Amino acid sequence: MAARNAFYAQSGGVTAVINASAAGVIETARKNKRKIGKIYAGRNGIIGALTEDLIDTSKDTSADIRALCHTPSGAFGSCRYKLKSLEQNRREYERLIEVFKVHNIGYFFYNGGGDSADTCLKVSQLANTLGYPIQAIHIPKTVDNDLPITDCCPGFGSVAKYIAVSTREASFDVTSMSKTSTKVFVLEVMGRHSGWIAAAGGLASSKDCEIPIVILFPEIVFDRTKFLARVNGLVKKFGYCSVVVSEGVKGADGKFLSDQGLRDAFGHAQLGGVAPVVANIIKDGLGLKYHWGVADYLQRSARHIASKTDVEQAYAMGKAAVEFAIKGHNAVMPTIDRLSNKPYKWRVGMAQLSRVANVEKMMPSNFISKDGFGITEKCREYLVPLIKGEDYPPYKDGLPNYVRLKNIGVKRKLGKFKI
Amino acid sequence: MAARNAFYAQSGGVTAVINASAAGVIETARKNKRKIGKIYAGRNGIIGALTEDLIDTSKDTSADIRALCHTPSGAFGSCRYKLKSLEQNRREYERLIEVFKVHNIGYFFYNGGGDSADTCLKVSQLANTLGYPIQAIHIPKTVDNDLPITDCCPGFGSVAKYIAVSTREASFDVTSMSKTSTKVFVLEVMGRHSGWIAAAGGLASSKDCEIPIVILFPEIVFDRTKFLARVNGLVKKFGYCSVVVSEGVKGADGKFLSDQGLRDAFGHAQLGGVAPVVANIIKDGLGLKYHWGVADYLQRSARHIASKTDVEQAYAMGKAAVEFAIKGHNAVMPTIDRLSNKPYKWRVGMAQLSRVANVEKMMPSNFISKDGFGITEKCREYLVPLIKGEDYPPYKDGLPNYVRLKNIGVKRKLGKFKI
């Protein structure tokens, strides 16, 4: 009997290293052809499965699959699309089974965050709920670093490195200008609910390179008076300061400091533009000259300054997922288990998906300094290993030489499906 | 007779490579001790000269001076302060001479853009106007790339590389998301009057990596209807597009699309926030989901992704300035003269400062495509060599190990001076 095929898809917001996980999956599966047949990727995530829009990854050379390790974003396309429960939308699950069956798919690898883990869990239960035998393994990915059990999430380390590096560089800039011009630089970073990414801004300052930084965490209610006092104090002492503000910062009224009123397909508020709001508060309150930046997609696609640790872990998660599948596991997710900080040691672990799906890991409260504006030593010990190491992509004509796969479709065997 | 000392200062907005020019000045001067004595740096630019706040660079080790080559922003502090004319503020020039005289300064190296070239020119005339013998050499520096005569300006190549790389990366991100989410990414870049930096966004797309990009140049009056038609066309064809918008884009009314109404010390309008304006136009006009980013200081301080060509040219300009001084030149500026595109060859040239000061070099009109939204092949040929090569800084704990000099002050010999 021919080995059953695998389905792999990327879900939710992409990262600088999600393709390294894809490479881990594909390369490991290719080495185990007796266990796993073809690897089909979903074009645009789970939508590719629903619409039978499958990509045959065997059409791409090993060199191109290897190049995924240094290419940011989702090579097969991602999506923001959450499967409803079986009760709410049985039609979608029946369609998935139809597609899996006709393409002999017995392995389901889903590369995403908390919402995707929930989708993956539902797929893992198809044998029980609808009688279709399949093994579903979730591969962790999220810049938000908010998945439980795993010590960190692939994607986060590289955003953290980008934000730490950028905050240090912009701080060097503002200190140069501060005598006669800009005194405060405000950088807006991602993070709706938890301040992991904002915390990384704190790494810009270190023992041998002190930089006055104020962090605004979504975990801490914004207090205008305290904030202005802190900025004023730092500018008086150092002549300048940098502010790293999480997009998810809320005021005492529970509202985002900047809420555009839009919502995405998952029902999350669409944010953006808290940096100018904070800058304006500084101007009004202190009359200081400011500049502000919004990193937005740049932070999560910046493969050019990815963390080597992150790239390695992303690859390892993809590889482990396939190994778990071969060993017969279902409804699990490989994890990164930290063994020690100095030297940083970690190993691959395994989590039950039921304990992962829809659980959001918040920053431990002892990672935020008592005044609410900075990170603690404990937080620094946690973060530093995750941004360590550089893993530069190759360049051509001054630009990173990122790969684009052929993404050749698999011949459709079924009728159309409307999502 | 002891060799006369030199004064070096950094002026205006800093860059990722202005310190490489400083290294070029200091290392070359140190090799010519019989001609040039000490190198004093002005703390915060020309203000350091006026207030007799001089830094003795001889207190820093050769290793630290070397490390300037990989450290962004202004190591001695910069300033936005333009000397008025001799007629308008004779007092300031007399003070400069006082300070120069008491510290035996016979060489004046000023590292800046067009406004600074004007200051440097005025200092170069002090022998004639006020009888104080001094040689003033201007060292080109500006991310805006708007100095005349020189083929390009140190600082620009690295911003261009940052914008090209970031645009490519963010475009990879948005194409991944475009099926169900974001379809347009808008990146705001620097450039008040000329679109050099915005043009660099066009490099993100190349023959082997086509990306749909719309550039909004300050040279082209913003036309809402044409712009929306272009964005719509690209999204229909490619499923997504990226927009690179210069902060200086103006509407038909001559007003900046986004003008906060602030002005800096040079009288320039302080801009920021055109990205959200453009994003909103897209939302209103086409109903497409968007993300936007504002690179701001990140783009000009991003030493981590500096162009090797740019670093080398910045150093060469500092070195040449000292060599010109030793040869007895005054009121000149070293230039980068392009000899050929393929292979890229350049040499150091020399320009008379009178031809540089207050002259702004605009983008040639044949660098902008006929429709006004892109760059031409000619522009690409000009830009590509400038972003070529990587020159990574050393890292420590995941962060670039940038140097901070001791910046030890020279003992004051004069009374205070109020600026």
Boltz contact constraints between the chains, C-beta under 6 A:
constraints:
  - contact:
      token1: [A, 14]
      token2: [B, 173]
      max_distance: 6.0
  - contact:
      token1: [A, 14]
      token2: [B, 176]
      max_distance: 6.0
  - contact:
      token1: [A, 44]
      token2: [B, 179]
      max_distance: 6.0
  - contact:
      token1: [A, 72]
      token2: [B, 169]
      max_distance: 6.0
  - contact:
      token1: [A, 72]
      token2: [B, 172]
      max_distance: 6.0
  - contact:
      token1: [A, 73]
      token2: [B, 172]
      max_distance: 6.0
  - contact:
      token1: [A, 73]
      token2: [B, 173]
      max_distance: 6.0
  - contact:
      token1: [A, 73]
      token2: [B, 176]
      max_distance: 6.0
  - contact:
      token1: [A, 74]
      token2: [B, 176]
      max_distance: 6.0
  - contact:
      token1: [A, 77]
      token2: [B, 176]
      max_distance: 6.0
  - contact:
      token1: [A, 77]
      token2: [B, 179]
      max_distance: 6.0
  - contact:
      token1: [A, 78]
      token2: [B, 176]
      max_distance: 6.0
  - contact:
      token1: [A, 79]
      token2: [B, 179]
      max_distance: 6.0
  - contact:
      token1: [A, 79]
      token2: [B, 180]
      max_distance: 6.0
  - contact:
      token1: [A, 80]
      token2: [B, 180]
      max_distance: 6.0
  - contact:
      token1: [A, 80]
      token2: [B, 181]
      max_distance: 6.0
  - contact:
      token1: [A, 81]
      token2: [B, 180]
      max_distance: 6.0
  - contact:
      token1: [A, 161]
      token2: [B, 398]
      max_distance: 6.0
  - contact:
      token1: [A, 164]
      token2: [B, 399]
      max_distance: 6.0
  - contact:
      token1: [A, 165]
      token2: [B, 304]
      max_distance: 6.0
  - contact:
      token1: [A, 166]
      token2: [B, 298]
      max_distance: 6.0
  - contact:
      token1: [A, 168]
      token2: [B, 399]
      max_distance: 6.0
  - contact:
      token1: [A, 169]
      token2: [B, 72]
      max_distance: 6.0
  - contact:
      token1: [A, 169]
      token2: [B, 301]
      max_distance: 6.0
  - contact:
      token1: [A, 169]
      token2: [B, 302]
      max_distance: 6.0
  - contact:
      token1: [A, 170]
      token2: [B, 297]
      max_distance: 6.0
  - contact:
      token1: [A, 170]
      token2: [B, 298]
      max_distance: 6.0
  - contact:
      token1: [A, 170]
      token2: [B, 301]
      max_distance: 6.0
  - contact:
      token1: [A, 172]
      token2: [B, 72]
      max_distance: 6.0
  - contact:
      token1: [A, 172]
      token2: [B, 73]
      max_distance: 6.0
  - contact:
      token1: [A, 172]
      token2: [B, 301]
      max_distance: 6.0
  - contact:
      token1: [A, 173]
      token2: [B, 14]
      max_distance: 6.0
  - contact:
      token1: [A, 173]
      token2: [B, 73]
      max_distance: 6.0
  - contact:
      token1: [A, 173]
      token2: [B, 297]
      max_distance: 6.0
  - contact:
      token1: [A, 173]
      token2: [B, 301]
      max_distance: 6.0
  - contact:
      token1: [A, 176]
      token2: [B, 14]
      max_distance: 6.0
  - contact:
      token1: [A, 176]
      token2: [B, 73]
      max_distance: 6.0
  - contact:
      token1: [A, 176]
      token2: [B, 74]
      max_distance: 6.0
  - contact:
      token1: [A, 176]
      token2: [B, 77]
      max_distance: 6.0
  - contact:
      token1: [A, 176]
      token2: [B, 78]
      max_distance: 6.0
  - contact:
      token1: [A, 179]
      token2: [B, 44]
      max_distance: 6.0
  - contact:
      token1: [A, 179]
      token2: [B, 77]
      max_distance: 6.0
  - contact:
      token1: [A, 179]
      token2: [B, 79]
      max_distance: 6.0
  - contact:
      token1: [A, 180]
      token2: [B, 79]
      max_distance: 6.0
  - contact:
      token1: [A, 180]
      token2: [B, 80]
      max_distance: 6.0
  - contact:
      token1: [A, 180]
      token2: [B, 81]
      max_distance: 6.0
  - contact:
      token1: [A, 181]
      token2: [B, 80]
      max_distance: 6.0
  - contact:
      token1: [A, 185]
      token2: [B, 297]
      max_distance: 6.0
  - contact:
      token1: [A, 273]
      token2: [B, 276]
      max_distance: 6.0
  - contact:
      token1: [A, 276]
      token2: [B, 273]
      max_distance: 6.0
  - contact:
      token1: [A, 291]
      token2: [B, 296]
      max_distance: 6.0
  - contact:
      token1: [A, 291]
      token2: [B, 297]
      max_distance: 6.0
  - contact:
      token1: [A, 293]
      token2: [B, 294]
      max_distance: 6.0
  - contact:
      token1: [A, 293]
      token2: [B, 296]
      max_distance: 6.0
  - contact:
      token1: [A, 293]
      token2: [B, 298]
      max_distance: 6.0
  - contact:
      token1: [A, 294]
      token2: [B, 293]
      max_distance: 6.0
  - contact:
      token1: [A, 294]
      token2: [B, 294]
      max_distance: 6.0
  - contact:
      token1: [A, 296]
      token2: [B, 291]
      max_distance: 6.0
  - contact:
      token1: [A, 296]
      token2: [B, 293]
      max_distance: 6.0
  - contact:
      token1: [A, 297]
      token2: [B, 170]
      max_distance: 6.0
  - contact:
      token1: [A, 297]
      token2: [B, 173]
      max_distance: 6.0
  - contact:
      token1: [A, 297]
      token2: [B, 185]
      max_distance: 6.0
  - contact:
      token1: [A, 297]
      token2: [B, 291]
      max_distance: 6.0
  - contact:
      token1: [A, 298]
      token2: [B, 166]
      max_distance: 6.0
  - contact:
      token1: [A, 298]
      token2: [B, 170]
      max_distance: 6.0
  - contact:
      token1: [A, 298]
      token2: [B, 293]
      max_distance: 6.0
  - contact:
      token1: [A, 301]
      token2: [B, 169]
      max_distance: 6.0
  - contact:
      token1: [A, 301]
      token2: [B, 170]
      max_distance: 6.0
  - contact:
      token1: [A, 301]
      token2: [B, 172]
      max_distance: 6.0
  - contact:
      token1: [A, 301]
      token2: [B, 173]
      max_distance: 6.0
  - contact:
      token1: [A, 302]
      token2: [B, 169]
      max_distance: 6.0
  - contact:
      token1: [A, 304]
      token2: [B, 165]
      max_distance: 6.0
  - contact:
      token1: [A, 304]
      token2: [B, 305]
      max_distance: 6.0
  - contact:
      token1: [A, 305]
      token2: [B, 304]
      max_distance: 6.0
  - contact:
      token1: [A, 384]
      token2: [B, 397]
      max_distance: 6.0
  - contact:
      token1: [A, 387]
      token2: [B, 398]
      max_distance: 6.0
  - contact:
      token1: [A, 388]
      token2: [B, 398]
      max_distance: 6.0
  - contact:
      token1: [A, 390]
      token2: [B, 395]
      max_distance: 6.0
  - contact:
      token1: [A, 395]
      token2: [B, 390]
      max_distance: 6.0
  - contact:
      token1: [A, 397]
      token2: [B, 384]
      max_distance: 6.0
  - contact:
      token1: [A, 398]
      token2: [B, 161]
      max_distance: 6.0
  - contact:
      token1: [A, 398]
      token2: [B, 387]
      max_distance: 6.0
  - contact:
      token1: [A, 398]
      token2: [B, 388]
      max_distance: 6.0
  - contact:
      token1: [A, 399]
      token2: [B, 164]
      max_distance: 6.0
  - contact:
      token1: [A, 399]
      token2: [B, 168]
      max_distance: 6.0
